[in-house]
């Protein structure tokens, strides 16, 4: 069965760091375009970061640029999101999406930034 599983979320203080991981089962992630998204209560889902399967180009939302870094680890079949200098506004459920011809979505992982 094809699955995506996010992990690495948790509670962190403002200014702290977390590393999220999007792990694939049933397919090889390096063939897919991968996107990270987030949803906060009462807000629309927004794109956070994406990485291309073809040329490795990356995208970052303006709100996270310079603080977040997306990367592939093909040995682990994961795409990771390193999040530094976290702010309370980063609090949300983070989930990943893998796209080739179709789309696969994970269940999400909660990130809470609070003192």
C-alpha positions as CSV (number, residue, x, y, z in Angstrom):
1,X,0.0,0.0,0.0
2,X,1.3,3.5,-0.9
3,X,1.7,5.6,2.2
4,X,3.2,8.9,3.3
5,X,3.9,9.4,7.0
6,X,5.0,12.7,8.5
7,X,7.0,12.8,11.8
8,X,9.1,15.1,13.9
9,X,6.4,17.5,15.1
10,X,6.1,18.6,18.7
11,X,6.2,21.4,21.1
12,X,9.0,23.9,20.9
13,X,9.8,27.3,22.3
14,X,10.0,30.4,20.1
15,X,13.4,30.6,18.5
16,X,13.8,26.8,18.6
17,X,14.1,24.2,15.9
18,X,12.3,21.1,14.6
19,X,13.1,18.7,11.8
20,X,10.1,17.2,10.0
21,X,10.4,14.1,7.9
22,X,8.1,12.8,5.2
23,X,8.7,9.1,4.7
24,X,7.3,7.0,1.8
25,X,6.2,3.4,1.7
26,X,5.4,1.5,-1.5
27,X,7.2,3.9,-3.8
28,X,10.5,5.8,-4.2
29,X,10.2,9.4,-3.3
30,X,13.1,10.6,-5.5
31,X,10.9,10.3,-8.5
32,X,8.2,12.6,-7.1
33,X,7.8,16.3,-6.6
34,X,7.3,16.9,-2.8
35,X,5.5,19.7,-1.1
36,X,5.1,20.6,2.5
37,X,1.8,22.3,3.6
38,X,0.4,23.5,6.8
39,X,-3.0,24.4,8.3
40,X,-3.6,26.4,11.4
41,X,-7.0,26.5,13.2
42,X,-9.4,28.9,11.4
43,X,-7.0,29.4,8.5
44,X,-6.7,28.0,4.9
45,X,-4.1,25.5,4.0
46,X,-1.0,27.1,2.7
47,X,2.1,25.9,0.9
48,X,5.3,26.0,2.9
49,X,8.0,24.5,0.7
50,X,8.4,22.3,-2.3
51,X,11.3,20.4,-4.0
52,X,11.3,19.3,-7.6
53,X,12.1,15.7,-8.7
54,X,13.6,16.8,-11.9
55,X,16.1,19.7,-11.3
56,X,16.0,19.8,-7.5
57,X,14.7,23.4,-7.5
58,X,13.0,24.5,-4.3
59,X,10.2,26.9,-3.3
60,X,9.7,28.6,0.1
61,X,6.8,30.7,1.2
62,X,7.9,34.2,2.1
63,X,6.9,33.7,5.7
64,X,9.5,30.9,6.1
65,X,12.2,31.9,3.7
66,X,15.6,32.0,5.4
67,X,14.4,29.9,8.3
68,X,13.2,26.6,6.7
69,X,15.2,24.3,4.5
70,X,13.8,21.4,2.4
71,X,16.0,18.5,1.4
72,X,15.9,14.9,0.1
73,X,17.5,11.9,1.7
74,X,17.3,9.2,-0.9
75,X,19.0,6.6,1.4
76,X,16.1,6.9,3.8
77,X,13.5,7.6,1.2
78,X,12.4,10.8,2.9
79,X,12.0,14.5,2.3
80,X,12.8,16.6,5.3
81,X,11.9,20.1,6.4
82,X,14.4,21.7,8.8
83,X,12.7,24.5,10.6
84,X,14.8,27.0,12.5
85,X,14.0,30.2,14.4
86,X,10.4,29.1,14.9
87,X,7.7,31.6,15.7
88,X,4.3,31.2,17.3
89,X,2.7,31.9,13.9
90,X,4.4,28.6,12.6
91,X,2.0,26.6,14.8
92,X,0.0,24.3,12.6
93,X,-0.5,20.8,11.4
94,X,2.2,20.1,8.8
95,X,1.7,17.5,6.1
96,X,3.4,16.5,2.9
97,X,2.2,15.7,-0.6
98,X,4.0,13.6,-3.2
99,X,3.1,14.2,-6.9
100,X,4.0,12.4,-10.0
101,X,1.0,11.5,-12.2
102,X,-1.3,11.3,-9.1
103,X,-1.0,12.8,-5.6
104,X,-0.4,11.2,-2.3
105,X,-1.0,12.9,1.0
106,X,0.2,12.2,4.6
107,X,-1.9,12.5,7.7
108,X,0.0,15.5,9.1
109,X,2.1,16.2,12.2
110,X,1.4,18.8,14.8
111,X,3.9,21.6,15.3
112,X,3.2,23.9,18.3
113,X,5.5,26.9,19.0
114,X,4.8,28.4,22.4
115,X,6.6,29.5,25.5
